[in-house]
Amino acid sequence: MAISGGCYCGAVRFEIDGQVRMRALCLCRTCQKISGGAGNLFIGLQADDFRYTHGEPRYFTRADVAEAPTREFCGECGVHLASRSPKAPGGMIVKVGTLDDPAVFAGPAMVFWAEQKQGFHRLPDDATVFPRLPGR
């Protein structure tokens, strides 16, 4: 099933032709900052299943953080589209809000970094919740 999406202004568009391997919510402080306070709802997939079809994103990687992910965003409207991490080579995450049909997400199956959640964050009843990333 092909999934399409893009940024707010339409300058960057993408397609996913492959299986969604993860549906998740991250509540770490970094994701809270990037989202404006909420967590980061995302799908995980193989990077080879993702391609930009219109425009090119800008990239940001924190130089002061070891193995920091590279965040891909629209240089016009600033919308964060995707991230790739050296900790998960060959994989990537795509922000649910950028999908043309966010209903394909169907809610998170996992929640990461619950120990950093704020009092106003609500955990889904049917998701597996991890205090941090598994294995960390």
C-alpha positions in Angstrom: 0.0 0.0 0.0 1.4 3.4 -1.0 1.3 6.1 1.6 1.8 9.7 0.6 2.4 12.9 2.5 4.2 16.2 2.7 4.8 19.5 4.5 2.2 22.2 5.3 3.1 24.4 2.3 3.4 21.6 -0.2 7.1 22.4 -1.1 8.1 18.9 -0.1 6.2 15.7 -0.9 7.0 12.0 -0.3 5.7 8.5 -0.9 6.1 5.3 1.1 6.0 2.0 -0.7 6.4 -0.6 1.9 5.3 -2.0 5.2 4.9 0.2 8.3 7.0 -1.6 10.8 6.3 0.5 13.9 3.5 2.8 15.2 4.7 4.7 18.2 4.6 7.7 20.4 7.8 9.2 21.9 7.5 11.4 25.0 11.2 12.2 25.4 12.1 15.9 26.1 13.6 16.3 22.6 10.3 15.2 21.0 8.4 17.4 23.3 10.5 20.4 22.1 10.2 19.5 18.5 6.5 19.0 18.6 5.8 22.1 20.7 4.8 20.2 23.8 3.1 17.0 22.7 4.9 13.8 22.0 6.1 12.6 18.6 3.6 10.3 16.9 5.5 8.4 14.2 5.6 5.4 11.9 8.8 3.4 11.5 9.8 1.9 8.2 12.7 0.8 6.1 14.5 3.9 4.6 14.5 2.1 1.2 10.7 2.2 1.2 10.6 6.1 1.4 11.3 8.6 -1.3 10.8 12.3 -1.8 8.6 13.0 -4.9 8.6 16.8 -4.9 11.2 19.2 -3.5 14.0 18.4 -1.2 14.1 18.7 2.6 16.6 20.5 4.7 18.6 18.5 7.3 19.6 19.2 10.9 21.9 17.1 13.1 23.0 18.3 16.5 26.8 18.3 16.5 27.1 18.2 20.3 25.2 14.9 20.7 26.8 11.6 20.0 24.9 9.5 17.4 22.3 12.3 17.0 19.5 11.6 14.5 19.3 13.7 11.4 16.0 15.5 11.2 14.5 16.3 7.8 12.2 19.3 7.5 10.7 21.7 4.9 13.0 24.7 4.4 9.9 26.9 3.6 7.3 26.2 6.3 9.6 24.4 8.8 7.5 21.2 9.2 9.5 18.3 10.6 8.9 15.4 8.1 11.2 12.5 9.1 14.3 11.4 11.1 17.1 9.0 10.5 19.4 7.8 13.2 22.8 6.1 13.1 21.4 3.9 15.9 19.0 2.4 13.5 20.8 2.1 10.1 18.5 1.4 7.2 15.4 2.6 9.1 13.7 5.9 9.5 10.7 7.5 11.2 8.0 9.7 9.6 5.8 12.1 11.5 2.2 11.0 11.4 0.9 14.6 11.0 2.7 14.8 7.6 0.7 11.9 6.2 -2.1 12.8 3.7 -4.3 10.2 5.5 -3.2 10.1 9.1 -5.9 7.5 9.8 -3.5 4.8 8.4 -1.6 5.3 11.7 -4.5 3.8 13.8 -2.8 4.9 17.0 0.5 4.0 18.7 1.2 0.4 19.6 4.2 1.5 21.7 5.2 4.5 23.8 8.8 5.3 24.5 10.4 7.5 27.2 7.3 7.5 29.4 9.5 8.5 32.3 9.9 11.9 30.7 6.2 12.6 30.1 4.5 15.6 31.5 1.4 15.5 33.7 -0.8 16.5 30.8 0.3 13.7 28.6 -2.0 10.7 28.5 -0.8 7.2 27.8 -2.9 5.0 25.4 -4.6 2.1 27.3 -3.7 -0.5 24.6 -0.1 0.4 23.9 3.1 -1.2 25.3 4.7 1.5 27.4 8.5 1.7 28.0 10.1 4.1 30.6 13.0 4.6 28.1 14.0 3.0 24.8 14.1 -0.8 25.2 17.6 -1.9 25.8 18.7 1.5 27.2 
